[in-house]
Each structure stands twice: as C-alpha cells, then as structure tokens.
Amino acid sequence: MTTPAARLFSKLDGLFAVYKPQGVHWKLVRDTIETNLLKAVNSCPAPPPRSMVQFQLLQSGDCSSSNQLTVTKSSLPALTDHPLVTGPRFHKIRVGVGHRLDSFSSGVLVLGLGNGNTALECLYRSHVTREYILEGEFGKATDDFTHTGRVIERSTFDHVTNDKLERVLAMIQGANQKALITYSQMDLSTQEAYELAVKGLLRPQDKSPPILTGLRCLSYKPPQFTLEVQCVNETQRYLRKLVHEVGLELRTNAVCTKVRRTRDGPFKMEDALTRHHWTTDDIMPAIASFRHTTRKIRKNDPYSPLGGGLFMDSDMTETRRRRGCAGSVLRLTMWGPVRWVLWDIKDTLLKVRCSVGEQYCNEAKRVGLKLPAMQIETAFRQAYRQHSCLYPNYGIAQGMNGQLWWAGLVKNTFSQCGVQDPALLDTLASNLYHNFSGPQNWEVFPDSDSTLKSCTSLGMKQGVVSNFDRRLDGILQGCGLRTHFSFLLTSEEAAVAKPDPGIFAQALKKSGVPAKHVVHVGDHYINDYLTSRSLGIQGYLLDRHGLQKHLDVPPQHRLQSLDELPARLLQEMD
C-alpha cells in the first residue's frame, strides 16, 4: 500500500521558479528548499508498524501439571519500524538549479525536482532569452564593476545626457544583432530564416558568447540610470561589465548597483515564489501550473537548427518536420565580396615612438624645465579626460579646431605641473603640436605596409576613418603610407567622432558601395568593432597582445596581427 509520504514524494516532479534575494547564494536557496521539502515529506503520517508474534511461557503455578509447558501467544509492534529506530524515511530530494544567479544578483531562479531536472537541463541548453533590470550609477569605477567594490577611478558626468545614453545603447544593440545573425548560422536569404527573424525567434546554435537581443533605457536621473536587457548565454558579471562599458563610452565611469532577473524563458517574475512561500503547499501548485510547459521542454530538441525554440510557432515546427534532414543543412551567411577596407590609424597602423610623458619631458628640457616624465604623464591623462569632456572632438561644436584644442590641452597639462608663465606655455604648446605633425614621433607597425600592399593587390580600395585631426595627411605622407588610401576621413573633418555611427556613414558615402561590401579594421572594441558592425560593415578587432577579453567577439572577427587580414578577405571572396 502506498504511504502518504510516498504519494507526496511522487508529486514533487517538475519545474518551478523562486525569487532569489540579493546577497544570498543560490546554493543556500537550493538547500533551504530541499530541507523544507524533506521536512514536509517526513512529517507525513507513518504507516502502521508491522506486528510481531511473540510466545511467552506461563509461570509454573498456572500449570495443572509440572510435566507440561504452557505458552501464550501475543502480538507486539515491531520496534525495527519505529521512527526513533529507522530515522527519517527520506534523506535526499534532488533539487536542480537552472541558469544561476550570483550573490550580488536577485530575481527569477528556475528549479527542478525529480524528473524535472531533465527538462531543466534542456531549458538551460536551449538558448532561451532572459530579461534583466540593471541599475547603474555614473561617476566612479571599481575593480568588480559593482558599487561595493574597491574604487579605482572617479570622474565627472555632467556632460552625459539621456540622448547620448540612448545613442550608445542603440549602437551596442546593433552590434549584438549582427552577432546574433552570425551565430544563428541561418541563411537569411531563405523564407524560413526571414520569418524567424521577423518574429524575433533567431537563436544562436551550440555555444556562443553572451549576446544582447534587446537593450533600452527605462529611466535616467543622474547619476542613477536603469536599463532593461534581454540576452542569451549571459553571466551576471558580463552584465555588470556592460554597465561599466556604457560609462566608458560616454567618457565617464559607471558602476552597477543592482542586477535583477525578471524573466528566464517562460518563467516570469509573477511566477516566482518568495522566501515565505518556499513550502510544499506552495511549490506543488507551482509545479502543476507549469506541467504543460515542462512536457513541452522535454519534447523539444535544444539543438534543433531553428534555435531550439521553446516559443516556436507550430506552423514553423511543422515546416521543419516536412523538410526533414534538408532543413538542417544550413550555411553561414556571407556578407558579399569585399570592395573596400577602412582603417583606424593610431595603435592600428601607427603608434607613438615613446610615451607622451617622455616626449613632453624632452620638450620641457629644451626650454629649460626639469619635470619628471611620470608627473607629466599623470597630469596629461587627467587633463585629457577633462578636456575631452568639456570640448569633445577637438571642440568643433564650440568653434575650435585641432590646433587650438591641443594647445589648450598642453597648457592644462603643464599648468598642473606648476608651469604658470603664459609665454612659456605658448611655446610648449606650439612646439609639441608641430613635433607630432611629422613622422619623427610616429612609428609604423612592421605588418602595416605589407598588409596595405596585399589589400591593394587583391583589388580592394582603402580609406581611413580615424578620430584624428588635420595633421594626419602629413603624418601618413612622412611615414610612406598615404599612397595606399583613396580618402582620409578624420573626426575633425567629419565634425563627428567615433563611436558616433555618423562618421562611418560619411565613409560609406565616400566609398559609394553598400556596407556589406566594406571591411573596417581597428583596435578599439566600441569605437571600431561595435560601431562599424552596427551599420552592417564587417568589423575586425585588432588585438595584438591578446588583452581584449570581449566574449561577444568571435575568433573569426579577431586579428592578432594585420598579416592575418589578407587570408580572411580571400575567404570572404570565395
């Protein structure tokens, strides 16, 4: 006969969601729920103990004859079945945890019981979209991207506006949309892929880096701001770093103050049980309400070519079934033949011969000043941040030009080092501006010239898109690289600087070809890679020293040397 405890135990099978509070480890949530369920199961009425027959010898005085033995039969409960002897009947309930939340984060956490762990594993691998609310604060940077970490830098944020924030978010989202198409491995020329893209059902195949499928600003009340993020394959650290990089892109700093998951696939915030409801009486109805979803997850193939769609349309599923194996043979969409290569300049093709502190120190010596190079370097970095915030892109919007902008920066740098003579400051500013106008302070990377020649031999035209000033033409002439380029587009000339997509739009207009026929190479993750790809340009990220750990940049988009580029371009042309 089935006992009440066994019947209750058999019902603990399926998926449900709980709300994990901030500051609580997910293991503690799992262990607390397991303990509560075990207490409930083991508190069920125990089955009646088995009876044990015992024979007892009667005393001799009760016998009519001493030659006869008289025994009596009695029924006693078996002590081996007593709870104090056997202990709890159930010692373990398998509680599985889906996509986890770290201690700093809160929100929806999906758990599985019994055979529901199989469905939980399928859910975890099926690339479902998860939704988060991120709260951030401008003005400081920490070592772990949270407001509780060690502060490593502080900055002003008065120049940040809601419009600038929205533009940065749109640029990041656009770049991630391109990554989603790449990792979905779908041929976008097919009707099937088109319908999936329109319905927002494209999903990455197999393993992929974190990809944002949606990003918008919910509120902006400086210094606080709130973002809503939809993503796949993310980690909470990646999301906190996203807030940090948004701050950097806005020429300030930002930390993440809260990460809250509001949806994990089909499980929403309203489905999550709060801590006071982590009991059997509340968990069983929650499991029952998602019984149909659990069955659907189990039946679904998480490695299907259509992205494992938990939310796939039934018509699309039938289409895939009718096509059979042919529907699973997919090829990666090619962008088209490359006709133009656009280049970043500083730290991509050229670099300064020695540090700014050393070069400024040498110029100071020529006018009779003795200043430590390290002091000048520190002053320059601080002055550069302040000057860039007050007068972005060489102050074009304020009526300045590159020369006036650099003169103000040099004077600010030396003023912080104690130099106050106006005539001396003017001399230093003029000399340094002209020192950097020629090739003497610039060095061409060893792989630059050969790669530029290879691209020309492949029949590709080349141009420059750089946050540089008007001196670039003379510098490239002196370095022997100017003849490779059909046009130079600097941010001073364009009156707009990266990461504003407007400068790339002007470059596309100059090239006269669609974005899909253009490649851009640069060393900056946001300015070069994300911004170019947001317009449909094939962006490559140059990472000479392997220090850029951006998980959303696939290996085929990375270059450790410019020598790798011609072979990549030949692959695109095949």
Secondary structure as a PSIPRED ss2 file (coil, helix, strand):
# PSIPRED VFORMAT (PSIPRED V4.0)

   1 M C   1.000  0.000  0.000
   2 T C   1.000  0.000  0.000
   3 T C   1.000  0.000  0.000
   4 P H   0.000  1.000  0.000
   5 A H   0.000  1.000  0.000
   6 A H   0.000  1.000  0.000
   7 R H   0.000  1.000  0.000
   8 L H   0.000  1.000  0.000
   9 F H   0.000  1.000  0.000
  10 S H   0.000  1.000  0.000
  11 K H   0.000  1.000  0.000
  12 L C   1.000  0.000  0.000
  13 D C   1.000  0.000  0.000
  14 G E   0.000  0.000  1.000
  15 L E   0.000  0.000  1.000
  16 F E   0.000  0.000  1.000
  17 A E   0.000  0.000  1.000
  18 V E   0.000  0.000  1.000
  19 Y E   0.000  0.000  1.000
  20 K E   0.000  0.000  1.000
  21 P C   1.000  0.000  0.000
  22 Q C   1.000  0.000  0.000
  23 G C   1.000  0.000  0.000
  24 V C   1.000  0.000  0.000
  25 H C   1.000  0.000  0.000
  26 W H   0.000  1.000  0.000
  27 K H   0.000  1.000  0.000
  28 L H   0.000  1.000  0.000
  29 V H   0.000  1.000  0.000
  30 R H   0.000  1.000  0.000
  31 D H   0.000  1.000  0.000
  32 T H   0.000  1.000  0.000
  33 I H   0.000  1.000  0.000
  34 E H   0.000  1.000  0.000
  35 T H   0.000  1.000  0.000
  36 N H   0.000  1.000  0.000
  37 L H   0.000  1.000  0.000
  38 L H   0.000  1.000  0.000
  39 K H   0.000  1.000  0.000
  40 A H   0.000  1.000  0.000
  41 V H   0.000  1.000  0.000
  42 N H   0.000  1.000  0.000
  43 S C   1.000  0.000  0.000
  44 C C   1.000  0.000  0.000
  45 P C   1.000  0.000  0.000
  46 A C   1.000  0.000  0.000
  47 P C   1.000  0.000  0.000
  48 P C   1.000  0.000  0.000
  49 P C   1.000  0.000  0.000
  50 R C   1.000  0.000  0.000
  51 S E   0.000  0.000  1.000
  52 M E   0.000  0.000  1.000
  53 V E   0.000  0.000  1.000
  54 Q E   0.000  0.000  1.000
  55 F E   0.000  0.000  1.000
  56 Q E   0.000  0.000  1.000
  57 L E   0.000  0.000  1.000
  58 L C   1.000  0.000  0.000
  59 Q C   1.000  0.000  0.000
  60 S H   0.000  1.000  0.000
  61 G H   0.000  1.000  0.000
  62 D H   0.000  1.000  0.000
  63 C C   1.000  0.000  0.000
  64 S C   1.000  0.000  0.000
  65 S C   1.000  0.000  0.000
  66 S C   1.000  0.000  0.000
  67 N C   1.000  0.000  0.000
  68 Q C   1.000  0.000  0.000
  69 L C   1.000  0.000  0.000
  70 T C   1.000  0.000  0.000
  71 V E   0.000  0.000  1.000
  72 T E   0.000  0.000  1.000
  73 K E   0.000  0.000  1.000
  74 S E   0.000  0.000  1.000
  75 S E   0.000  0.000  1.000
  76 L E   0.000  0.000  1.000
  77 P E   0.000  0.000  1.000
  78 A C   1.000  0.000  0.000
  79 L H   0.000  1.000  0.000
  80 T H   0.000  1.000  0.000
  81 D H   0.000  1.000  0.000
  82 H C   1.000  0.000  0.000
  83 P H   0.000  1.000  0.000
  84 L H   0.000  1.000  0.000
  85 V H   0.000  1.000  0.000
  86 T H   0.000  1.000  0.000
  87 G C   1.000  0.000  0.000
  88 P C   1.000  0.000  0.000
  89 R C   1.000  0.000  0.000
  90 F C   1.000  0.000  0.000
  91 H C   1.000  0.000  0.000
  92 K C   1.000  0.000  0.000
  93 I C   1.000  0.000  0.000
  94 R C   1.000  0.000  0.000
  95 V E   0.000  0.000  1.000
  96 G E   0.000  0.000  1.000
  97 V E   0.000  0.000  1.000
  98 G C   1.000  0.000  0.000
  99 H C   1.000  0.000  0.000
 100 R C   1.000  0.000  0.000
 101 L C   1.000  0.000  0.000
 102 D C   1.000  0.000  0.000
 103 S C   1.000  0.000  0.000
 104 F C   1.000  0.000  0.000
 105 S C   1.000  0.000  0.000
 106 S E   0.000  0.000  1.000
 107 G E   0.000  0.000  1.000
 108 V E   0.000  0.000  1.000
 109 L E   0.000  0.000  1.000
 110 V E   0.000  0.000  1.000
 111 L E   0.000  0.000  1.000
 112 G E   0.000  0.000  1.000
 113 L E   0.000  0.000  1.000
 114 G C   1.000  0.000  0.000
 115 N C   1.000  0.000  0.000
 116 G H   0.000  1.000  0.000
 117 N H   0.000  1.000  0.000
 118 T H   0.000  1.000  0.000
 119 A H   0.000  1.000  0.000
 120 L H   0.000  1.000  0.000
 121 E H   0.000  1.000  0.000
 122 C H   0.000  1.000  0.000
 123 L H   0.000  1.000  0.000
 124 Y H   0.000  1.000  0.000
 125 R H   0.000  1.000  0.000
 126 S C   1.000  0.000  0.000
 127 H C   1.000  0.000  0.000
 128 V C   1.000  0.000  0.000
 129 T C   1.000  0.000  0.000
 130 R E   0.000  0.000  1.000
 131 E E   0.000  0.000  1.000
 132 Y E   0.000  0.000  1.000
 133 I E   0.000  0.000  1.000
 134 L E   0.000  0.000  1.000
 135 E E   0.000  0.000  1.000
 136 G E   0.000  0.000  1.000
 137 E E   0.000  0.000  1.000
 138 F E   0.000  0.000  1.000
 139 G C   1.000  0.000  0.000
 140 K E   0.000  0.000  1.000
 141 A E   0.000  0.000  1.000
 142 T E   0.000  0.000  1.000
 143 D C   1.000  0.000  0.000
 144 D C   1.000  0.000  0.000
 145 F C   1.000  0.000  0.000
 146 T E   0.000  0.000  1.000
 147 H C   1.000  0.000  0.000
 148 T C   1.000  0.000  0.000
 149 G C   1.000  0.000  0.000
 150 R C   1.000  0.000  0.000
 151 V E   0.000  0.000  1.000
 152 I E   0.000  0.000  1.000
 153 E E   0.000  0.000  1.000
 154 R E   0.000  0.000  1.000
 155 S C   1.000  0.000  0.000
 156 T C   1.000  0.000  0.000
 157 F C   1.000  0.000  0.000
 158 D C   1.000  0.000  0.000
 159 H C   1.000  0.000  0.000
 160 V C   1.000  0.000  0.000
 161 T C   1.000  0.000  0.000
 162 N H   0.000  1.000  0.000
 163 D H   0.000  1.000  0.000
 164 K H   0.000  1.000  0.000
 165 L H   0.000  1.000  0.000
 166 E H   0.000  1.000  0.000
 167 R H   0.000  1.000  0.000
 168 V H   0.000  1.000  0.000
 169 L H   0.000  1.000  0.000
 170 A H   0.000  1.000  0.000
 171 M H   0.000  1.000  0.000
 172 I H   0.000  1.000  0.000
 173 Q H   0.000  1.000  0.000
 174 G H   0.000  1.000  0.000
 175 A H   0.000  1.000  0.000
 176 N H   0.000  1.000  0.000
 177 Q H   0.000  1.000  0.000
 178 K H   0.000  1.000  0.000
 179 A H   0.000  1.000  0.000
 180 L H   0.000  1.000  0.000
 181 I H   0.000  1.000  0.000
 182 T H   0.000  1.000  0.000
 183 Y H   0.000  1.000  0.000
 184 S H   0.000  1.000  0.000
 185 Q C   1.000  0.000  0.000
 186 M C   1.000  0.000  0.000
 187 D C   1.000  0.000  0.000
 188 L C   1.000  0.000  0.000
 189 S C   1.000  0.000  0.000
 190 T C   1.000  0.000  0.000
 191 Q H   0.000  1.000  0.000
 192 E H   0.000  1.000  0.000
 193 A H   0.000  1.000  0.000
 194 Y H   0.000  1.000  0.000
 195 E H   0.000  1.000  0.000
 196 L H   0.000  1.000  0.000
 197 A H   0.000  1.000  0.000
 198 V H   0.000  1.000  0.000
 199 K C   1.000  0.000  0.000
 200 G C   1.000  0.000  0.000
 201 L C   1.000  0.000  0.000
 202 L C   1.000  0.000  0.000
 203 R C   1.000  0.000  0.000
 204 P C   1.000  0.000  0.000
 205 Q C   1.000  0.000  0.000
 206 D C   1.000  0.000  0.000
 207 K C   1.000  0.000  0.000
 208 S C   1.000  0.000  0.000
 209 P C   1.000  0.000  0.000
 210 P C   1.000  0.000  0.000
 211 I E   0.000  0.000  1.000
 212 L E   0.000  0.000  1.000
 213 T E   0.000  0.000  1.000
 214 G E   0.000  0.000  1.000
 215 L E   0.000  0.000  1.000
 216 R E   0.000  0.000  1.000
 217 C E   0.000  0.000  1.000
 218 L E   0.000  0.000  1.000
 219 S E   0.000  0.000  1.000
 220 Y E   0.000  0.000  1.000
 221 K E   0.000  0.000  1.000
 222 P C   1.000  0.000  0.000
 223 P C   1.000  0.000  0.000
 224 Q E   0.000  0.000  1.000
 225 F E   0.000  0.000  1.000
 226 T E   0.000  0.000  1.000
 227 L E   0.000  0.000  1.000
 228 E E   0.000  0.000  1.000
 229 V E   0.000  0.000  1.000
 230 Q E   0.000  0.000  1.000
 231 C E   0.000  0.000  1.000
 232 V E   0.000  0.000  1.000
 233 N C   1.000  0.000  0.000
 234 E C   1.000  0.000  0.000
 235 T C   1.000  0.000  0.000
 236 Q H   0.000  1.000  0.000
 237 R H   0.000  1.000  0.000
 238 Y H   0.000  1.000  0.000
 239 L H   0.000  1.000  0.000
 240 R H   0.000  1.000  0.000
 241 K H   0.000  1.000  0.000
 242 L H   0.000  1.000  0.000
 243 V H   0.000  1.000  0.000
 244 H H   0.000  1.000  0.000
 245 E H   0.000  1.000  0.000
 246 V H   0.000  1.000  0.000
 247 G H   0.000  1.000  0.000
 248 L H   0.000  1.000  0.000
 249 E H   0.000  1.000  0.000
 250 L C   1.000  0.000  0.000
 251 R C   1.000  0.000  0.000
 252 T C   1.000  0.000  0.000
 253 N C   1.000  0.000  0.000
 254 A E   0.000  0.000  1.000
 255 V E   0.000  0.000  1.000
 256 C E   0.000  0.000  1.000
 257 T E   0.000  0.000  1.000
 258 K E   0.000  0.000  1.000
 259 V E   0.000  0.000  1.000
 260 R E   0.000  0.000  1.000
 261 R E   0.000  0.000  1.000
 262 T E   0.000  0.000  1.000
 263 R E   0.000  0.000  1.000
 264 D E   0.000  0.000  1.000
 265 G C   1.000  0.000  0.000
 266 P C   1.000  0.000  0.000
 267 F E   0.000  0.000  1.000
 268 K E   0.000  0.000  1.000
 269 M H   0.000  1.000  0.000
 270 E H   0.000  1.000  0.000
 271 D H   0.000  1.000  0.000
 272 A C   1.000  0.000  0.000
 273 L E   0.000  0.000  1.000
 274 T C   1.000  0.000  0.000
 275 R H   0.000  1.000  0.000
 276 H H   0.000  1.000  0.000
 277 H H   0.000  1.000  0.000
 278 W C   1.000  0.000  0.000
 279 T C   1.000  0.000  0.000
 280 T H   0.000  1.000  0.000
 281 D H   0.000  1.000  0.000
 282 D H   0.000  1.000  0.000
 283 I H   0.000  1.000  0.000
 284 M H   0.000  1.000  0.000
 285 P H   0.000  1.000  0.000
 286 A H   0.000  1.000  0.000
 287 I H   0.000  1.000  0.000
 288 A H   0.000  1.000  0.000
 289 S H   0.000  1.000  0.000
 290 F C   1.000  0.000  0.000
 291 R H   0.000  1.000  0.000
 292 H H   0.000  1.000  0.000
 293 T H   0.000  1.000  0.000
 294 T H   0.000  1.000  0.000
 295 R H   0.000  1.000  0.000
 296 K H   0.000  1.000  0.000
 297 I H   0.000  1.000  0.000
 298 R H   0.000  1.000  0.000
 299 K H   0.000  1.000  0.000
 300 N C   1.000  0.000  0.000
 301 D C   1.000  0.000  0.000
 302 P C   1.000  0.000  0.000
 303 Y C   1.000  0.000  0.000
 304 S C   1.000  0.000  0.000
 305 P C   1.000  0.000  0.000
 306 L C   1.000  0.000  0.000
 307 G C   1.000  0.000  0.000
 308 G C   1.000  0.000  0.000
 309 G C   1.000  0.000  0.000
 310 L C   1.000  0.000  0.000
 311 F C   1.000  0.000  0.000
 312 M C   1.000  0.000  0.000
 313 D C   1.000  0.000  0.000
 314 S H   0.000  1.000  0.000
 315 D H   0.000  1.000  0.000
 316 M H   0.000  1.000  0.000
 317 T H   0.000  1.000  0.000
 318 E H   0.000  1.000  0.000
 319 T H   0.000  1.000  0.000
 320 R H   0.000  1.000  0.000
 321 R H   0.000  1.000  0.000
 322 R H   0.000  1.000  0.000
 323 R H   0.000  1.000  0.000
 324 G H   0.000  1.000  0.000
 325 C H   0.000  1.000  0.000
 326 A H   0.000  1.000  0.000
 327 G H   0.000  1.000  0.000
 328 S H   0.000  1.000  0.000
 329 V C   1.000  0.000  0.000
 330 L C   1.000  0.000  0.000
 331 R C   1.000  0.000  0.000
 332 L C   1.000  0.000  0.000
 333 T C   1.000  0.000  0.000
 334 M C   1.000  0.000  0.000
 335 W C   1.000  0.000  0.000
 336 G C   1.000  0.000  0.000
 337 P C   1.000  0.000  0.000
 338 V C   1.000  0.000  0.000
 339 R C   1.000  0.000  0.000
 340 W E   0.000  0.000  1.000
 341 V E   0.000  0.000  1.000
 342 L E   0.000  0.000  1.000
 343 W E   0.000  0.000  1.000
 344 D C   1.000  0.000  0.000
 345 I C   1.000  0.000  0.000
 346 K E   0.000  0.000  1.000
 347 D C   1.000  0.000  0.000
 348 T C   1.000  0.000  0.000
 349 L C   1.000  0.000  0.000
 350 L E   0.000  0.000  1.000
 351 K E   0.000  0.000  1.000
 352 V E   0.000  0.000  1.000
 353 R C   1.000  0.000  0.000
 354 C C   1.000  0.000  0.000
 355 S C   1.000  0.000  0.000
 356 V H   0.000  1.000  0.000
 357 G H   0.000  1.000  0.000
 358 E H   0.000  1.000  0.000
 359 Q H   0.000  1.000  0.000
 360 Y H   0.000  1.000  0.000
 361 C H   0.000  1.000  0.000
 362 N H   0.000  1.000  0.000
 363 E H   0.000  1.000  0.000
 364 A H   0.000  1.000  0.000
 365 K H   0.000  1.000  0.000
 366 R H   0.000  1.000  0.000
 367 V C   1.000  0.000  0.000
 368 G C   1.000  0.000  0.000
 369 L C   1.000  0.000  0.000
 370 K C   1.000  0.000  0.000
 371 L C   1.000  0.000  0.000
 372 P C   1.000  0.000  0.000
 373 A H   0.000  1.000  0.000
 374 M H   0.000  1.000  0.000
 375 Q H   0.000  1.000  0.000
 376 I H   0.000  1.000  0.000
 377 E H   0.000  1.000  0.000
 378 T H   0.000  1.000  0.000
 379 A H   0.000  1.000  0.000
 380 F H   0.000  1.000  0.000
 381 R H   0.000  1.000  0.000
 382 Q H   0.000  1.000  0.000
 383 A H   0.000  1.000  0.000
 384 Y H   0.000  1.000  0.000
 385 R H   0.000  1.000  0.000
 386 Q H   0.000  1.000  0.000
 387 H H   0.000  1.000  0.000
 388 S H   0.000  1.000  0.000
 389 C H   0.000  1.000  0.000
 390 L H   0.000  1.000  0.000
 391 Y C   1.000  0.000  0.000
 392 P C   1.000  0.000  0.000
 393 N H   0.000  1.000  0.000
 394 Y H   0.000  1.000  0.000
 395 G H   0.000  1.000  0.000
 396 I H   0.000  1.000  0.000
 397 A H   0.000  1.000  0.000
 398 Q H   0.000  1.000  0.000
 399 G C   1.000  0.000  0.000
 400 M C   1.000  0.000  0.000
 401 N C   1.000  0.000  0.000
 402 G H   0.000  1.000  0.000
 403 Q H   0.000  1.000  0.000
 404 L H   0.000  1.000  0.000
 405 W H   0.000  1.000  0.000
 406 W H   0.000  1.000  0.000
 407 A H   0.000  1.000  0.000
 408 G H   0.000  1.000  0.000
 409 L H   0.000  1.000  0.000
 410 V H   0.000  1.000  0.000
 411 K H   0.000  1.000  0.000
 412 N H   0.000  1.000  0.000
 413 T H   0.000  1.000  0.000
 414 F H   0.000  1.000  0.000
 415 S H   0.000  1.000  0.000
 416 Q H   0.000  1.000  0.000
 417 C C   1.000  0.000  0.000
 418 G C   1.000  0.000  0.000
 419 V C   1.000  0.000  0.000
 420 Q C   1.000  0.000  0.000
 421 D C   1.000  0.000  0.000
 422 P H   0.000  1.000  0.000
 423 A H   0.000  1.000  0.000
 424 L H   0.000  1.000  0.000
 425 L H   0.000  1.000  0.000
 426 D H   0.000  1.000  0.000
 427 T H   0.000  1.000  0.000
 428 L H   0.000  1.000  0.000
 429 A H   0.000  1.000  0.000
 430 S H   0.000  1.000  0.000
 431 N H   0.000  1.000  0.000
 432 L H   0.000  1.000  0.000
 433 Y H   0.000  1.000  0.000
 434 H H   0.000  1.000  0.000
 435 N H   0.000  1.000  0.000
 436 F C   1.000  0.000  0.000
 437 S C   1.000  0.000  0.000
 438 G C   1.000  0.000  0.000
 439 P H   0.000  1.000  0.000
 440 Q H   0.000  1.000  0.000
 441 N H   0.000  1.000  0.000
 442 W E   0.000  0.000  1.000
 443 E E   0.000  0.000  1.000
 444 V E   0.000  0.000  1.000
 445 F C   1.000  0.000  0.000
 446 P C   1.000  0.000  0.000
 447 D C   1.000  0.000  0.000
 448 S H   0.000  1.000  0.000
 449 D H   0.000  1.000  0.000
 450 S H   0.000  1.000  0.000
 451 T H   0.000  1.000  0.000
 452 L H   0.000  1.000  0.000
 453 K H   0.000  1.000  0.000
 454 S H   0.000  1.000  0.000
 455 C H   0.000  1.000  0.000
 456 T H   0.000  1.000  0.000
 457 S H   0.000  1.000  0.000
 458 L C   1.000  0.000  0.000
 459 G C   1.000  0.000  0.000
 460 M C   1.000  0.000  0.000
 461 K E   0.000  0.000  1.000
 462 Q E   0.000  0.000  1.000
 463 G E   0.000  0.000  1.000
 464 V E   0.000  0.000  1.000
 465 V E   0.000  0.000  1.000
 466 S E   0.000  0.000  1.000
 467 N C   1.000  0.000  0.000
 468 F C   1.000  0.000  0.000
 469 D C   1.000  0.000  0.000
 470 R C   1.000  0.000  0.000
 471 R C   1.000  0.000  0.000
 472 L H   0.000  1.000  0.000
 473 D H   0.000  1.000  0.000
 474 G H   0.000  1.000  0.000
 475 I H   0.000  1.000  0.000
 476 L H   0.000  1.000  0.000
 477 Q H   0.000  1.000  0.000
 478 G H   0.000  1.000  0.000
 479 C H   0.000  1.000  0.000
 480 G C   1.000  0.000  0.000
 481 L C   1.000  0.000  0.000
 482 R H   0.000  1.000  0.000
 483 T H   0.000  1.000  0.000
 484 H H   0.000  1.000  0.000
 485 F C   1.000  0.000  0.000
 486 S C   1.000  0.000  0.000
 487 F E   0.000  0.000  1.000
 488 L E   0.000  0.000  1.000
 489 L E   0.000  0.000  1.000
 490 T E   0.000  0.000  1.000
 491 S H   0.000  1.000  0.000
 492 E H   0.000  1.000  0.000
 493 E H   0.000  1.000  0.000
 494 A H   0.000  1.000  0.000
 495 A C   1.000  0.000  0.000
 496 V C   1.000  0.000  0.000
 497 A C   1.000  0.000  0.000
 498 K C   1.000  0.000  0.000
 499 P C   1.000  0.000  0.000
 500 D C   1.000  0.000  0.000
 501 P C   1.000  0.000  0.000
 502 G H   0.000  1.000  0.000
 503 I H   0.000  1.000  0.000
 504 F H   0.000  1.000  0.000
 505 A H   0.000  1.000  0.000
 506 Q H   0.000  1.000  0.000
 507 A H   0.000  1.000  0.000
 508 L H   0.000  1.000  0.000
 509 K H   0.000  1.000  0.000
 510 K H   0.000  1.000  0.000
 511 S H   0.000  1.000  0.000
 512 G C   1.000  0.000  0.000
 513 V C   1.000  0.000  0.000
 514 P C   1.000  0.000  0.000
 515 A H   0.000  1.000  0.000
 516 K H   0.000  1.000  0.000
 517 H H   0.000  1.000  0.000
 518 V E   0.000  0.000  1.000
 519 V E   0.000  0.000  1.000
 520 H E   0.000  0.000  1.000
 521 V E   0.000  0.000  1.000
 522 G E   0.000  0.000  1.000
 523 D C   1.000  0.000  0.000
 524 H C   1.000  0.000  0.000
 525 Y H   0.000  1.000  0.000
 526 I H   0.000  1.000  0.000
 527 N H   0.000  1.000  0.000
 528 D H   0.000  1.000  0.000
 529 Y H   0.000  1.000  0.000
 530 L H   0.000  1.000  0.000
 531 T H   0.000  1.000  0.000
 532 S H   0.000  1.000  0.000
 533 R H   0.000  1.000  0.000
 534 S H   0.000  1.000  0.000
 535 L C   1.000  0.000  0.000
 536 G C   1.000  0.000  0.000
 537 I C   1.000  0.000  0.000
 538 Q E   0.000  0.000  1.000
 539 G E   0.000  0.000  1.000
 540 Y E   0.000  0.000  1.000
 541 L E   0.000  0.000  1.000
 542 L E   0.000  0.000  1.000
 543 D C   1.000  0.000  0.000
 544 R C   1.000  0.000  0.000
 545 H C   1.000  0.000  0.000
 546 G C   1.000  0.000  0.000
 547 L C   1.000  0.000  0.000
 548 Q C   1.000  0.000  0.000
 549 K C   1.000  0.000  0.000
 550 H C   1.000  0.000  0.000
 551 L C   1.000  0.000  0.000
 552 D C   1.000  0.000  0.000
 553 V C   1.000  0.000  0.000
 554 P C   1.000  0.000  0.000
 555 P H   0.000  1.000  0.000
 556 Q H   0.000  1.000  0.000
 557 H H   0.000  1.000  0.000
 558 R E   0.000  0.000  1.000
 559 L E   0.000  0.000  1.000
 560 Q C   1.000  0.000  0.000
 561 S C   1.000  0.000  0.000
 562 L H   0.000  1.000  0.000
 563 D H   0.000  1.000  0.000
 564 E H   0.000  1.000  0.000
 565 L H   0.000  1.000  0.000
 566 P H   0.000  1.000  0.000
 567 A H   0.000  1.000  0.000
 568 R H   0.000  1.000  0.000
 569 L H   0.000  1.000  0.000
 570 L H   0.000  1.000  0.000
 571 Q H   0.000  1.000  0.000
 572 E H   0.000  1.000  0.000
 573 M H   0.000  1.000  0.000
 574 D C   1.000  0.000  0.000
